[in-house]
Amino acid sequence: METIILAIFAIGYLAIAFEHPIRINKAASALLTGVLCWTVYILFSADPEHVNHQLVEHLGEVSEILFFLMGAMTIVELIDSHDGFDAITTKITTNNKRKLLWIISFLAFFLSAILDNLTTSIVMVSLLRKIISNKQERMLALGMVIIAANAGGAWSPIGDVTTTMLWIGGQITTSNIIIKLIVPSLVCMLIPLIFISIKFKGEEKNLKSTKGNSGTTAFERNFVLVAGVCCLIFVPIFKTVTHLPPYMGILFGLGLLWIITELIHSGKDEAEKGMFSVQNALRKIDVPSILFFLGILIAVSSLQSTGQLKDVAILLSDKVGNMHVIVMILGLLSSIIDNVPLVAAAMGMYDLSVYPVDHAFWEFLAYCCGTGGSALIIGSAAGVAVMGMERIEFFWYFKKITLYAVIGYFAGAFIYILMEPLWL
């Protein structure tokens, strides 16, 4: 049974990795893999009722992540439909190309921590199309955006789905992950930024206005931006005060922003109001990504329930031994294999009795799997989004960006290891 489940998982994983060549959406492959793994498990089990009970338990944990993602995506789409991000982008006025790159990189780094790396990369693609006219320079800048967005998401509980998974799972706490990872993540961004910025010289003569045309007023844009960002920032506070799961906080924020936008547009006719409604935002959120997370997480949970992840943990401990090396290997693997199942597998391999809350293992895992995906353009959600929107080729990124991303990755990891004794 275990061999069959492992084979199904491996084939499903290959289908996900080669999504573009085989032209099958990775969400479909993930869903099929997850269902087949559990189907084999229950058919070969002597106690189907126990298997069903395990599935329900895992689904409860998975649903917390999915509801959180849906709420966060909807809030961001509401802000974007009101052109709220223009309040940020219109502040960029310098024509110096090198300064532009530094501003864009730091903006992506901190914006990713508040929103998430995927959303930030999408916003930055739209912005860079307006302010950098040269295609090659824009692609270099977007390569830097991928690195900055992934680094920025790693140190925030809501900045990257893998950090969010660890936060929701109870492996890390908000204040601790911010304090421990912000410096390594910053180093991870700064090293590549120094190298790439050397290639930027002169001034950008075709700087364009980034003002949106959605039909909203300046008050509506600014108000929805501030309200939406406050709702996102409020989630960790809500969890700390109430001890309720993060998805409850994000649903509270979504409900509040829903009421706010309804009141703002209450005087408009239905057709005009529909453009700015939550219903319209829900149509625009990335549902295939949510279904992908569902499929891959339930597939990983089948490996956990059958004890195979525990066997891998024992093998790594026996053959490698060093915790830091194990986690760095997982981080680099996340550039080839999606970091979501890697973190889910690690959470299944090592429970809280082995590594308690806020243990260095979980912190380092958040850093490595959050930033390691920058090594290849297909290694992170941010990279895949930029690749699709700007038609950046895999090998172009490998030649121009990969080396800098890997240097930054190891530099940040080295800084974390050096700082680790300070927290003991």
N, C-alpha and C positions, 0 to 999 in steps of 0.2 A: 504493500500500500504506500509506504513512505517513498519508495522509488518512483511510483507512478505519479504521485503528487509533485515530487521534485522535478520530474520530466515535464509535466504540464506547466509548472512554474517557469522552467528554463525556456521552453518554447514560447510561452507568453511573453517572457522578458525579451527574447530576441525579436519578436513581432513589434514590441514597443520601441526597442532600440532602432529598428529598421523601418520605422513608420513611413518615412518618405519614399524609400525605394519600393516597398510593397504596396504603397498607396492605401493603407488601411489605418484609420484613425486610432491612435494609441488608447483612447477611451474604450473603444470596442474590444480591443485585445485584452485590456485590463479587466473589463467586466466579465468577459468569457473565461479568462484565466481564474478569476476569483470564484466564480460559480462552479467551474469544473473541479477545482481543488477541493472544495467543500463537498461536492457530489461524490467524488471518489472516497473521501474520508467517511462519509455517513454510510455509503454502500458496503464498505469493508468493516465497519464498526459493529461490535457485538451489542452496543448500547446506543441506538440512534437518539434516544431521548437525551442522553448526556451530551452528544454532539450538538443537538439543537440548542441545548442550554449554553454551551460554549459559544455558539454562533451569536446568540442573542446578547451575551455579555460583550463580545468583541464589537458587535454592531452598535451597542450603546456608546462605546468609546469612540468609534469611528464617526458616529453621527455628531458628536460634539465638535469635531474638527470641521465637518461638512457644513453644519449650521453657522459656525463662526465664519468660514470662508464666504458663504452666501451673503451673510449680513455685511461683511466688510466690503465685498465686491459691489454690492448694491449702493452702499454709502458713497463709494468712490465714483460710481457711475452717475449718481445724483449730482455730485460736485461738478463732474465733467460736463454734464448736460447743461449746467448753468454757466459754463465757461469760468468756473471758480478758480481754476489753476492759472488763468490769465493774470490774476492779481499777483502771482509770483513771477511769471515769465516776463511780464512787461517791465519789471525792475532791472532786467539785464540790458544795459545800454552800452557797455564797452565794445569797441571794434577790434581790440587787440586779440589776435587768435589764441595766444598762449593764455591770456587772462580768461578768455571765454572758456577754454578747456578746464581750467582750474575751478571757475565758478560752476560750470556744468557738473563737474565731478563731485564737488562738495554738496551741491544741491541734490544730486542723485543719492549721495551717501546718507544725508539726513532725512530727505524726503522718503527714502526707502524704509527708514526706521519707523516713520509715522504711518505710512500707507503700507506698502509691501514692495518687494523688488520687481515683481511682474508689472504691477500698475505703474510704478515709477519709470520703468524702462519704456513703457508705451507712451507715457507723457513726454519723456525726453526725446523720443523719436520725432514726435510731432513738433516739439520745440526746435530741435536741431535742423529740421527741414526748412525752418523759417530763418535761421540765423547763420547757417554755414552752407554756402552754395556749392563749394567744391566737393564732388562725390567722394574722392579718396580721403580727404580730410574729415568729412562727415562720418565715414565708416570708421576711421581711427578714433574719432571722438565717441562713437557709439560703442566701440570695443571697450573704451575706458568707462563708459556708462555701465556696461554689463558688470565689470569688475567692481565699480563703486556701489552699484545697487545691491549686488550680492554681499559685499562687505558691510554695507549699511544695514542690511536686513538681518545679519547674523547676530548682532548684539541687542536686538530688540525683540521682545516676546511676540510682537505683531508684525515684524518686518519680513520674516521668511517663514514659509509653511513648516519647515522642519523645526525651527525654534519654537514656533507656535505649538507643534505637536508635543515637544518636550515640556513646554509650559503647561499645556492642558493636561498632559499625562502626570504632572506633579513631580517631574524630575528636576526642574529648575524653578526659581522664583524671580520675579520681575527685577527687583533692585539688584540682586546678586548678579544676574546675567549681564545687566547694563554695566555695572562697575567692573566686572572681570573681563569683559570682551571688547569694550569700546576702544581701548588702546591697541590691542592686537589687530582689530578690524581696521582701524585708522592706518596702521602701518601697512596692512595688506593692500590698501588703496593707494597710499602715498608713494610707495616704491615704484609701481608701474606708472603712476602719474608723472613722476619725475622723468622717467625714460621717454614716455610717449610725448610729453610736452616739448621735448627738445626738437621734435619734428614739426612743430607749429611755429611759423615765423610770419611776421607782417601783420596786416590788418584785414579784416573782413569788410569789403566795400559794399556788400549787398545785404547788410543787416536790415531785416524787414520787421514790420510791426507784428506782434503776436496777438493782437486784439481779436477776440472771438466775434462771431456773428450769429449767436444763438437767439438774439432778440431780448436778452435779459438786460436789466439796468445795472449800473455799477453797484448800487446798494444790494440788489439780489445776488450778484456774483460774490461779493465780499461776505455777505451775511451767511450764505450757504456754505462757502469755504470754511469760515470760522466755526460755524455750527457743526459741520461734518468732521473737521479735524478734532474738535473738542470731544465729539462722540467717540472717536477712535482712541484718543488719549485717555478718555474716561474709563475704558474697559479694564485696564490693570487696577485702577483705583477701586472700581466696582467690585472686582474679585477680592481685593484685599479687605475691604470693609464688610462685604456680605458673606464671603467665603463660598459664593455660588460660582459655578463654572464660567469661564470667559464667554461662552456662546450666549449666556443669559445677558451679559453686559452689552454685547454687540447687538443683540435683538432689542434691548432697551433703547440703545442709541438709534437704531434704525427706526423704531416706532416713533421716537421723539422727532427725528429729522423728517419723517413722513408727515407728521402733523404740521411741522414748521413750513414745509414746502406747499402743503395743501392750503394753509392760511395765506401764504405770500401770493399765491396765484388764484385765490378764491374769486376775484372779480373778473377773471378772464373767461372766455367761452371754452367749451369742452375740448375743441380741436387744438387750440393754442395751449391750454393747460396740460393736455396729454403729453406734450413734448417734455415737460419737466416733472412728470409724475413718477412715482415708484414703480407703477406698472410698466412704464416704458423702460426704466432702468433695469428691471428684472428681465426684460426681453434681451437686453444687451450684455448681461453678465456671461462669463465664460462657463456655460453649463457643461460642455465636454470635459473641461479640466476638473470640475467637481466630480463628474462620473468616473474620470480616470483615477482620482484619489480614492473614491469608493471601491473601485475594482481592485486596485493594487493593494490597498490596505486590508481588505478582507482576504486577498490571496496570501499576503504575508501572515495574517492571523492564523491561517490554516497550517502554515509551517510551524508557527509557535505552538498551536494546540497539539500537533503531532510530535512535538519535542525535537524537531530538526534544528531549530535555531539554537537551542541549548547545546546541541552537539557541536555546532559551528563555534560557539563561544568557547567550549572546552578545547577544541582543536586550535583556535587562535591563541588561547592562553598557553597551551602546551608548546606550540611551535614557535610563536613570536614572543609571548611573555610580556614585553614592555607595553604598558597601556598607551603611552604616547605614540609609539610606532603603529600599534593597531588602529588607533583613531586616525592617524595621518593617512594610512592605507585606505581606510574607509572614505576619507575626504577626497582623495585622488580618484577613487573608484566612482565617486559621485559625478565626475565629469564624463564618464562613459555610461554609467547606470544612473537612472534618476535618483536624486537624493531622498525623495520621499520614502520609497521602500527600504533604502539603506538605513535610514534613521528608524523606521518602523521595525526593521529586523534587529537593530541594536537594542531597541527598547524591549523587544521580545527575548533577546539573548541574555541581557543583564537586567535583572529586576532590582527593585529598590532595597532589597535585603543585601545585595552584593555591593551596589553603589547607591548610597542614600541620597536624599534631596540635596541639590547644590554641590554634589561631589564634582571634583575636577574632571572626571570622565565625561559627565553630561555637558559641562561647559565647553570642554575641548571638542566634543562631538558636534555641538552647535556651531562652533567656529569652523571646524574643518569641513563639515558637510554643507555649511552655508556658503563658504568661499571657494571650496575645491572645485565646484562646478564651473567656475570661470575659466578653467584651463582649456575647455573646449566650448564652442558656441552652442553645442547641443546639450551641454552639461547642466543647464539651469533653465528655469521658466523664463527668466529675463533674456537669456541668450536666444532661446527659441523664438520668443516674441520679436526681438530685434531682427533676427535672421529672416523671419517671414515678412516683416513690414518693409525692410530695407533691401531685401534680396542679397544679403551678404553670404558669400560662399564659405563652405566649411573649411577648405584649405587656405583661403585668404586669411581667415581668422587664425588658423593654425600657424601660418608663417609670420603674421604681423603682431599678434596679441598673445598667443599662448605662452611664450617664454617669459614675458613680463608678468603675466598672471601667476605662473608657477613660482617665480621669484618672490612675488608679493605674498603668495600663500605660505611659503616656507618661512619668510621673514616674520610674518604675523604669528605663525606657530612657534617660532623660536622666542619671540617676545613673550608669548603666553607662558611658555615653559620657564623662562627666566623670572617672570613675575609670580609664578605659582607659589614659591616659598613665602612671599610677602603676606599671603592670605591665611597661612597656617597658624 
